Amino acid sequence: MSQDNIISFKNPASEVPDLLTEIARQGARDMLAKAIELEVQDFLGDFESLTTDDGRKRIVHNGYLPEREIQTGIGPHFRK
């Protein structure tokens, strides 16, 4: 007598209902990424005049990492 208590969940990323939904999702991702980048630039601008004792900027943007895959609740996404 064997009982299996494993439940398989559907992977929402593998089931795109239609092309319009995927376009809307990508647009939302792009808009969010742009808004975050603008927030970072605004923050850096607010503290641009702060320097260390040796004259370097105290608050800087360190750059970008290579693109990587991030697993979320709605499936994998690529982050630049």
C-alpha positions, 0 to 999 in steps of 0.5 A: 500500500503506497500513498503518494502525497506529491502535488504537481503545480503548473508552471505559469511561465510555460503557459502564456495564454496569448501573445497580448499577455506576454507583451503586457508582461514585458512592457510592465517589466521594462517600465519597472526597470526604467522606473528603478533606474530613474530612482537610482539616478535621482538618489545619486544626484541628491548626494552628488556633492558628498565626498570622502576626505581624499576627494572621491564621491561618497555615494556611487553606482557600482555598475552592472552584473552580467545578465542572469536568470532569476526564478520568481513565483511566476517563473524564470526571468532574465535580469540585466 
